[in-house]
């Protein structure tokens, strides 16, 4: 504690002397460097335990020092000096170390600087990671959970600013919300549409990399299923690209992506295995999309000819960005996952005709990569240890070979080369 006390006195003395050298740039630079070194000693002292942290927090002018260096406008006049950024960084690090695993110092830091720290995180800087670390340490102790909505929104803003390169503690904090926080469903529900979509894709990526120790909150995944069942019908009203933004079907795609990933992973399998209404909803959506695609030429009509995906095709080259791209593949993938060793869903598929809609997807479709492969897996899962479904398939009458435009264009027919 003696070294920390000495460093504190040195820092206070340096900042006091700053007032006497304001007209001398070199002297100011030197004083700021001295203050940085003293703060470094204080920062390192915090690692010696809670007693030292408590002692530092009780020093009479500590809050004034933090306030002056981090938040007051007076010192910002020196922001052009090379010694200024290291001073601010060291001050943030000292504050962060002071509140690591110490409820007493966390309360002190929050009471004096909490709202200022939150406001600082709204403006991206090289200190953002440290600022979020401070909020995370305090939040985990339970002191500021009444501010969960504000903090969650800040984290989502950080994610939207740079989704491919979020700072370390933003990721750690978001992971805590998604895996451990009891109000995450409420917080997710308060987000704006675009933010919900972004969070869903973040969840999908997290699910993809999940381990038994790092799992998304089950309540959140259950809520995502409920959201899909409530909103999925908007897809059926998007026959053309102009409807997409108005009806916000992109959120439905994001919901489907999360469910497609989670339903195929053993660590999440128990969440959806008894959610039979989800199976029926997804199956019904597939059946209705099939009907819409056959009713007229629209974005849900299968693309089974090579010429349709060629550069000179009359079909828009942007079809991969349309709402229909991968949609039926994702639906069939979910049905395949939900029918795995699931007797009830096997029965529903037969009784409602979902199995026939899946059979209709067993040919290539340029709008739906891998739909043939997922359909075959779905049929396999629907027939496994289910004699009724096996019999249904066996009793289908062959009326001829399905027309395959792709084979015709390649001069291939029934697996043989035909020269014309």
C-alpha positions in Angstrom: 0.0 0.0 0.0 2.9 2.3 0.6 4.0 2.2 -3.0 0.4 3.0 -4.1 0.2 5.9 -1.7 3.5 7.3 -2.9 2.4 7.0 -6.5 -0.9 8.7 -5.7 0.9 11.6 -4.1 3.3 11.8 -7.0 0.4 11.9 -9.5 -1.5 14.6 -7.5 1.7 16.7 -7.3 2.3 16.4 -11.0 -1.2 17.6 -11.8 -0.8 20.4 -9.4 2.4 21.5 -11.1 0.6 21.4 -14.4 -1.1 24.7 -13.6 2.3 26.4 -13.3 3.7 25.4 -16.7 0.7 25.8 -19.0 2.7 28.2 -21.3 5.6 25.8 -21.8 4.7 22.9 -24.1 7.8 20.8 -23.3 7.2 21.2 -19.6 3.5 20.2 -19.9 4.5 17.1 -21.9 7.0 16.2 -19.2 4.5 16.6 -16.4 1.9 14.5 -18.2 4.6 11.8 -18.6 5.3 11.9 -14.9 1.6 11.6 -14.0 1.3 8.6 -16.4 4.2 6.8 -14.6 2.6 7.4 -11.2 -0.7 6.1 -12.4 1.0 3.0 -13.8 2.4 2.3 -10.3 -1.1 2.7 -8.8 -2.6 0.5 -11.5 -0.1 -2.3 -10.8 -0.7 -2.0 -7.0 -4.3 -2.9 -7.5 -3.2 -6.5 -8.3 -2.1 -6.9 -4.7 -5.6 -7.6 -3.4 -8.9 -6.0 -2.2 -7.2 -4.3 0.8 -5.0 -2.3 -1.5 -7.9 -1.5 -3.8 -10.0 -0.3 -0.9 -7.1 1.8 0.4 -6.6 3.5 -3.0 -10.3 4.1 -3.4 -10.4 5.9 -0.1 -7.7 8.4 -1.0 -9.2 11.9 -0.7 -8.5 13.3 -4.1 -8.7 10.2 -6.3 -12.0 10.9 -7.8 -10.9 14.5 -8.6 -7.8 13.1 -10.4 -9.9 10.6 -12.4 -12.4 13.4 -13.3 -9.8 15.8 -14.3 -7.9 13.4 -16.6 -10.8 11.6 -18.2 -13.8 13.9 -18.3 -13.0 17.6 -17.8 -12.5 19.9 -20.7 -9.5 21.7 -19.3 -7.0 19.0 -19.9 -8.3 18.2 -23.4 -6.4 21.3 -24.6 -3.3 19.0 -24.4 -4.8 16.2 -26.6 -2.4 17.1 -29.4 0.6 16.3 -27.2 2.2 12.8 -27.6 2.0 12.2 -23.8 -1.8 12.8 -23.6 -3.2 9.5 -25.0 -0.9 7.4 -22.7 -2.0 9.4 -19.7 -5.7 8.8 -20.5 -5.2 5.2 -21.3 -3.3 4.6 -18.0 -6.0 6.4 -16.0 -8.7 4.2 -17.6 -6.6 1.1 -16.8 -6.2 2.2 -13.2 -9.9 2.7 -12.8 -10.5 -0.7 -14.4 -8.1 -2.5 -12.1 -9.5 -0.8 -9.1 -12.9 -2.4 -9.6 -11.9 -6.0 -10.4 -13.6 -8.4 -8.1 -14.3 -5.8 -5.5 -17.9 -4.8 -4.8 -16.9 -1.9 -2.5 -14.7 -0.1 -5.1 -17.2 -1.0 -7.9 -19.9 0.9 -6.0 -17.6 3.9 -5.5 -16.6 4.0 -9.2 -20.2 3.6 -10.3 -21.5 6.3 -8.0 -19.0 8.9 -9.1 -18.4 8.0 -12.8 -21.0 5.4 -13.9 -23.1 7.6 -16.2 -19.9 9.2 -17.6 -18.4 5.9 -18.4 -21.6 4.8 -20.2 -21.6 8.0 -22.2 -17.9 7.6 -23.0 -18.6 4.1 -24.5 -21.1 5.6 -26.9 -18.2 7.4 -28.7 -15.7 4.8 -30.1 -12.1 5.4 -29.2 -9.0 3.4 -28.4 -10.2 3.2 -24.8 -13.6 1.6 -25.6 -12.5 -1.9 -24.6 -11.3 -0.7 -21.2 -14.5 1.3 -20.6 -16.6 -1.8 -21.4 -14.4 -3.9 -19.1 -15.2 -1.5 -16.3 -19.0 -1.7 -17.0 -18.8 -5.5 -17.3 -17.0 -6.0 -13.9 -19.5 -3.7 -12.1 -22.5 -5.3 -13.9 -21.5 -8.8 -12.9 -21.6 -7.9 -9.3 -25.3 -7.0 -9.6 -24.9 -3.4 -8.7 -26.2 -1.8 -11.9 -28.5 -4.4 -13.4 -31.3 -1.8 -13.4 -29.3 -0.2 -16.3 -29.2 -3.4 -18.3 -31.3 -2.0 -21.2 -29.0 1.0 -21.6 -25.9 -1.0 -21.5 -27.3 -3.7 -23.8 -28.2 -1.0 -26.4 -24.7 0.4 -26.2 -23.2 -3.0 -26.9 -25.5 -3.5 -29.8 -24.5 -0.1 -31.2 -20.8 -1.2 -30.9 -21.7 -4.3 -32.8 -23.5 -2.4 -35.6 -20.6 0.0 -36.0 -18.2 -2.8 -36.8 -19.8 -6.3 -36.8 -16.6 -8.0 -38.0 -14.2 -6.5 -35.5 -15.9 -5.9 -32.1 -13.6 -5.2 -29.2 -12.8 -8.1 -26.8 -14.9 -7.0 -23.9 -17.9 -6.2 -26.1 -17.8 -9.8 -27.1 -17.4 -11.0 -23.5 -20.2 -8.8 -22.3 -22.6 -9.9 -25.2 -21.7 -13.5 -24.4 -22.7 -12.9 -20.8 -26.0 -11.5 -21.9 -26.8 -14.3 -24.3 -25.7 -17.2 -22.1 -26.3 -16.1 -18.5 -28.4 -13.1 -18.0 -32.0 -13.7 -16.9 -33.6 -10.7 -18.6 -32.0 -11.3 -22.1 -35.4 -12.2 -23.6 -36.9 -8.9 -22.5 -33.9 -7.0 -23.7 -34.0 -8.7 -27.1 -37.7 -7.8 -27.4 -37.0 -4.1 -26.9 -34.6 -3.8 -29.8 -35.5 -2.1 -33.1 -36.1 -4.3 -36.1 -32.7 -3.9 -37.7 -30.9 -4.4 -34.4 -32.9 -7.6 -33.8 -31.8 -8.9 -37.2 -28.2 -8.1 -36.4 -28.4 -9.8 -33.0 -30.0 -12.9 -34.5 -27.1 -13.3 -37.0 -24.7 -12.8 -34.0 -26.6 -15.5 -32.1 -26.4 -17.8 -35.2 -22.6 -17.4 -35.3 -22.4 -18.0 -31.6 -24.6 -21.1 -31.8 -22.3 -22.4 -34.6 -19.3 -22.3 -32.3 -21.1 -23.4 -29.1 -19.7 -25.8 -26.6 -21.4 -27.5 -23.6 -19.8 -24.8 -21.5 -20.8 -21.9 -23.8 -24.5 -22.2 -24.7 -27.1 -19.7 -25.6 -29.8 -19.2 -23.0 -32.5 -21.8 -23.6 -35.2 -19.2 -22.9 -33.9 -17.0 -25.7 -33.9 -19.9 -28.2 -37.4 -20.8 -27.1 -38.5 -17.2 -27.6 -36.9 -17.2 -31.1 -39.2 -20.2 -32.0 -42.2 -18.2 -30.8 -41.2 -15.2 -32.8 -40.8 -17.3 -35.9 -44.3 -18.8 -35.5 -45.7 -15.3 -35.0 -44.0 -13.6 -37.9 -43.4 -16.3 -40.6 -46.5 -15.5 -42.6 -45.0 -12.2 -43.8 -42.8 -14.3 -46.1 -45.9 -15.4 -48.0 -46.7 -11.8 -49.0 -43.3 -11.1 -50.5 -43.8 -12.3 -54.1 -41.4 -9.7 -55.4 -38.5 -7.7 -54.2 -40.5 -4.5 -53.6 -42.3 -6.0 -50.7 -39.2 -7.0 -48.8 -38.4 -3.9 -46.8 -42.0 -3.0 -46.0 -42.9 -6.4 -44.5 -39.5 -7.0 -42.8 -39.2 -10.6 -43.8 -35.4 -10.5 -43.3 -36.0 -11.0 -39.6 -37.8 -14.3 -40.4 -34.8 -15.4 -42.4 -32.5 -14.6 -39.5 -34.9 -16.5 -37.1 -34.8 -19.5 -39.4 -31.0 -19.4 -39.5 -30.7 -19.6 -35.7 -33.2 -22.5 -35.5 -31.6 -24.4 -38.4 -28.2 -24.3 -36.6 -29.5 -24.9 -33.1 -31.9 -27.7 -34.0 -29.0 -29.7 -35.6 -26.7 -29.5 -32.5 -26.9 -32.1 -29.7 -26.4 -29.5 -26.9 -29.6 -27.7 -28.0 -31.7 -30.6 -29.3 -33.9 -30.8 -26.2 -35.1 -27.3 -26.8 -37.0 -28.0 -30.0 -37.6 -31.7 -29.9 -41.0 -31.3 -28.3 -41.9 -28.1 -30.1 -44.2 -29.8 -32.5 -45.9 -26.5 -33.5 -42.5 -25.3 -34.8 -42.3 -28.4 -37.0 -45.8 -27.8 -38.3 -45.2 -24.1 -38.9 -42.0 -24.7 -40.9 -43.6 -27.5 -42.8 -46.7 -25.4 -43.6 -44.5 -22.6 -44.8 -42.7 -24.9 -47.1 -46.0 -26.2 -48.6 -47.3 -22.7 -49.1 -44.1 -21.5 -50.8 -44.3 -24.4 -53.1 -47.9 -23.4 -54.1 -46.9 -19.8 -54.6 -43.9 -20.7 -56.7 -46.1 -22.9 -59.0 -48.9 -20.3 -59.3 -46.9 -17.8 -61.3 -43.3 -16.9 -62.2 -42.0 -15.2 -59.0 -39.1 -15.2 -56.6 -40.2 -18.5 -55.1 -40.4 -20.3 -58.5 -37.5 -22.9 -58.7 -34.6 -22.2 -61.0 -33.9 -25.6 -62.6 -32.2 -24.5 -65.8 -28.6 -23.5 -66.2 -29.5 -20.7 -68.5 -31.4 -19.1 -65.6 -28.3 -18.5 -63.6 -26.1 -17.6 -66.6 -24.8 -14.0 -66.9 -27.0 -13.3 -69.9 -30.2 -14.6 -68.2 -33.3 -12.5 -68.2 -33.7 -13.3 -64.5 -32.1 -10.6 -62.3 -28.5 -11.4 -61.4 -29.3 -10.3 -57.9 -31.4 -13.4 -57.2 -28.8 -14.4 -54.5 -29.7 -11.3 -52.5 -33.5 -11.9 -52.7 -35.5 -13.1 -49.8 -36.1 -16.4 -51.5 -32.4 -17.4 -51.8 -31.7 -20.4 -49.5 -35.1 -20.0 -47.9 -36.5 -23.5 -48.9 -33.2 -25.1 -48.2 -33.3 -23.7 -44.7 -36.8 -24.9 -44.1 -36.0 -28.4 -45.3 -32.9 -28.4 -43.1 -35.0 -27.5 -40.1 -37.5 -30.2 -40.9 -34.7 -32.7 -41.3 -33.3 -31.8 -37.9 -36.7 -31.8 -36.2 -37.7 -35.2 -37.6 -34.5 -37.0 -36.4 -35.7 -39.8 -34.1 -38.9 -37.9 -33.4 -41.9 -40.1 -33.8 -44.5 -37.4 -33.3 -43.0 -35.2 -36.1 -42.7 -38.2 -38.4 -46.5 -38.7 -37.9 -47.3 -35.0 -38.5 -45.2 -35.0 -41.7 -47.3 -37.9 -43.1 -50.7 -36.7 -41.9 -50.3 -33.1 -43.1 -48.5 -33.8 -46.4 -45.3 -32.2 -45.4 -43.4 -35.3 -46.5 -44.7 -34.8 -50.0 -43.6 -31.2 -50.1 -40.1 -32.4 -49.1 -40.1 -35.0 -51.8 -40.8 -32.2 -54.3 -37.6 -30.6 -53.2 -35.3 -33.4 -54.3 -34.1 -31.8 -57.5 -31.6 -29.1 -58.0 -32.8 -25.5 -57.6 -30.5 -22.5 -58.3 -32.3 -20.4 -55.7 -31.7 -23.1 -53.0 -28.2 -24.6 -52.9 -28.0 -28.0 -51.3 -31.8 -28.4 -51.2 -31.6 -31.8 -52.8 -29.1 -33.1 -50.2 -31.1 -31.7 -47.3 -34.3 -33.2 -48.7 -32.8 -36.6 -49.0 -31.6 -36.4 -45.3 -35.1 -35.2 -44.3 -36.7 -38.2 -46.0 -34.2 -40.5 -44.4 -35.0 -39.1 -40.9 -38.8 -39.2 -41.6 -38.6 -42.9 -42.6 -36.2 -44.1 -39.9 -38.0 -46.6 -37.7 -41.3 -45.4 -39.1 -43.0 -48.2 -41.1 -45.9 -46.0 -42.0 -43.7 -43.4 -43.8 -41.6 -46.2 -45.4 -44.8 -47.7 -46.7 -46.0 -44.3 -48.0 -42.8 -43.9 -50.0 -42.8 -47.5 -51.2 -46.4 -47.1 -52.5 -45.7 -44.1 -54.6 -46.3 -44.9 -58.3 -43.6 -44.2 -60.8 -45.2 -42.3 -63.7 -41.8 -41.7 -65.4 -38.5 -40.0 -64.8 -38.7 -36.5 -63.5 -37.9 -33.9 -66.1 -34.4 -32.6 -65.5 -33.6 -29.5 -67.5 -30.0 -29.5 -66.2 -29.3 -33.0 -67.6 -30.9 -32.0 -70.9 -28.7 -28.9 -71.3 -25.6 -31.1 -70.6 -26.8 -33.7 -73.1 -27.0 -36.2 -70.2 -29.9 -38.4 -69.7 -30.4 -41.2 -67.1 -26.6 -41.0 -66.3 -25.5 -41.6 -69.9 -24.0 -39.2 -72.4 -26.2 -38.6 -75.4 -24.7 -37.0 -78.5 -27.1 -34.9 -80.5 
